[in-house]
Structure formats: C-alpha cells, structure tokens
Amino acid sequence: MRRVANAACIALLLAMPALAAAQPGPAAPSGESRAPVLSAEPHEQQLGNLTPLDFFTEGWSEPWAHRHRYTPDMALLRVTTNFLERELRFDYVYTNVAESKTLDNTQTASALMAYGLNRRLMVEVIANYQWNVAHNGGTTNGPGGALLARFQLVDTEGQSYSFRCA
C-alpha cells in the first residue's frame, strides 16, 4: 500500500508543471491586471490567494514568497509547518543514557534542506545518522533519510494548508 501511495505522489509531482502549463488561468476582468499589487511598504508585495479551486492554474509560475501574517509563523522542532519555506538546518543531539544496562550514550546528527520552488511546490531532503554506544565500548549505528514533496493547497491571509508526499 505504501508503494502505491509513493508512486501516486511521484506521479502527481511530475505531472503538476505540465498540467499547470496546459490549463489557462481564469481571465482577469477587463481593465484589471493579474500582476501582484504593491502595498504601501516599499519591499512588501501583496500575494494573491491560493485555493484548491485554482490549484492547477495559480501559483506554479509565481516565484516562492513567504506570506507575512498577523500571527507568527514559527517552525517548532520536528513539527511540519503548513506553509512552504526555504530552510537549511543541522541538528546534533548527545544523550547520556544513565539508567540503561546496555547503552552508555546515544548520538544523533540530522540535516534538513527545504526549498520552495514556487508558491505551490516545495522539495525537502532529510538525512540523519545515529550512534548507540554500549557500556562495553561497542557501537551500533546507521543512517536514515527521506525525500519529500509538499504542495500548497491553500494560502490566504488567514489560513494555510499543505499536503506532503513522502
């Protein structure tokens, strides 16, 4: 079942740019421009709303932009955000396992790179490595990782929802 879900995510990821290019966007009313409107602040531009109804037509050709809301957008450790981001992060954790009869300590190193390609699509690479050191000096270690794609379903002034394929 997981292979079918992964294949569906890959197919969706590969088909999105072609589908977006093939479908024309809704026409702007006469005399109205579809270009972003600049706000009173010199370096901040108003972003148009992204909704599921215009999923195949809007946002694919727009450059990545982070919408600044009235509430803080904070990415907590190990919590997925609802908005697309550009992030590079390295983490290292050393844990002294005091009450274990077999382990002396555990060390984990992880790296995350998330890159928003446009307003609808973000790719993310996660890699980690863990070392378990026993009291007798032996170690057990191994790597792990993932490649993810995140699609922005909704991005408005008041809400943000995304869908992630792993």
C-alpha positions in Angstrom: 0.0 0.0 0.0 2.8 2.4 0.8 4.5 1.8 -2.6 1.2 2.7 -4.3 1.0 5.9 -2.3 4.6 6.8 -3.1 4.1 6.1 -6.8 1.0 8.3 -6.7 2.9 11.1 -5.1 5.7 10.9 -7.6 3.2 10.8 -10.5 1.5 13.9 -9.0 4.8 15.7 -8.6 5.9 15.0 -12.2 2.5 15.9 -13.7 1.9 19.2 -11.9 4.0 21.6 -14.0 2.7 20.0 -17.3 -0.9 20.3 -16.1 -0.4 23.9 -14.9 1.1 24.9 -18.3 -1.7 23.2 -20.2 -4.6 24.8 -18.4 -5.1 28.5 -19.0 -5.8 30.6 -15.9 -9.1 32.4 -15.4 -9.3 35.6 -17.4 -8.9 38.9 -15.5 -11.9 41.2 -15.7 -11.5 43.9 -18.4 -9.1 46.7 -17.3 -7.8 44.6 -14.4 -4.2 43.3 -14.3 -3.3 39.9 -12.8 0.2 41.3 -11.7 0.9 41.5 -8.0 -0.2 44.7 -6.3 2.4 46.6 -4.4 1.5 47.7 -0.9 2.4 51.0 0.8 5.5 49.4 2.2 8.3 49.5 -0.4 9.6 46.0 -0.3 6.5 44.0 0.5 4.1 42.9 -2.2 0.6 41.6 -1.8 0.3 38.0 -2.6 -2.8 36.6 -4.3 -4.8 33.9 -2.6 -4.2 30.2 -3.5 -7.2 27.9 -3.1 -8.0 24.3 -4.2 -10.2 25.7 -6.9 -7.3 27.2 -8.7 -4.7 24.5 -7.8 -3.7 23.8 -11.4 -3.7 27.4 -12.7 -2.3 29.6 -9.9 1.0 29.7 -8.1 3.0 27.4 -10.3 4.6 30.2 -12.3 4.9 32.6 -9.4 8.2 32.8 -7.5 8.4 31.5 -4.0 7.3 34.1 -1.4 6.7 33.9 2.3 3.4 35.5 3.3 3.7 37.6 6.4 0.7 37.1 8.6 -0.5 38.9 11.8 0.3 35.8 13.8 3.9 34.4 14.0 4.8 31.6 11.6 7.1 29.5 13.8 8.5 26.2 12.8 8.9 24.1 16.0 11.4 21.3 16.2 10.1 18.2 14.5 6.8 19.9 13.6 5.7 20.3 10.0 4.6 23.8 9.0 1.6 24.5 6.9 3.4 27.0 4.7 6.2 26.4 2.2 9.6 27.5 3.3 13.3 27.7 2.5 15.3 26.3 5.3 18.7 24.6 5.9 19.2 23.1 9.4 21.7 20.8 11.1 21.0 19.2 14.5 23.2 17.2 16.8 22.0 15.5 20.0 24.1 13.8 22.6 22.2 11.8 25.2 23.8 10.2 28.2 21.7 7.2 29.0 22.3 6.9 32.7 19.8 4.2 33.7 20.3 1.8 30.9 22.0 -1.5 31.5 23.2 -1.8 27.9 23.7 1.7 26.5 26.2 4.3 27.6 25.1 7.1 25.3 23.3 7.9 22.1 24.3 10.5 19.5 22.1 11.6 16.6 23.0 14.0 13.8 20.4 15.2 11.3 20.3 17.6 8.4 17.2 19.1 6.7 17.1 21.2 3.5 13.7 22.5 2.4 13.4 24.6 -0.8 10.2 26.2 -2.1 10.4 26.2 -5.9 7.3 28.3 -6.4 4.2 29.2 -4.4 2.7 25.7 -4.9 5.6 23.2 -4.6 8.5 22.6 -2.1 11.0 19.8 -2.1 12.7 18.7 1.1 15.6 16.3 1.8 16.1 14.9 5.3 19.2 12.8 6.3 20.1 11.5 9.8 22.6 9.2 11.4 22.5 7.7 14.9 25.2 6.1 17.0 24.3 3.9 20.0 27.4 3.4 22.3 27.3 0.4 24.6 28.9 0.2 28.0 31.4 -2.3 26.7 32.6 0.2 24.0 30.8 -1.4 21.0 28.6 0.7 18.8 25.5 0.2 16.7 24.9 2.9 14.1 23.0 3.5 10.9 21.7 6.2 8.6 18.2 7.2 7.5 16.7 9.8 5.2 13.7 10.9 3.1 12.8 12.9 0.1 9.6 14.8 0.4 7.4 17.0 -1.8 4.9 19.4 -0.3 2.1 21.0 -2.2 0.4 24.2 -1.0 -3.4 23.7 -1.2 -4.5 26.9 0.5 -2.5 30.1 1.1 -4.7 33.1 2.1 -4.2 35.9 4.6 -5.9 33.9 7.4 -5.1 30.3 6.7 -2.5 28.0 5.1 -2.8 24.3 4.3 -0.4 21.9 2.6 -0.2 18.3 1.5 3.0 16.3 1.9 4.1 13.3 -0.1 6.9 11.2 1.5 
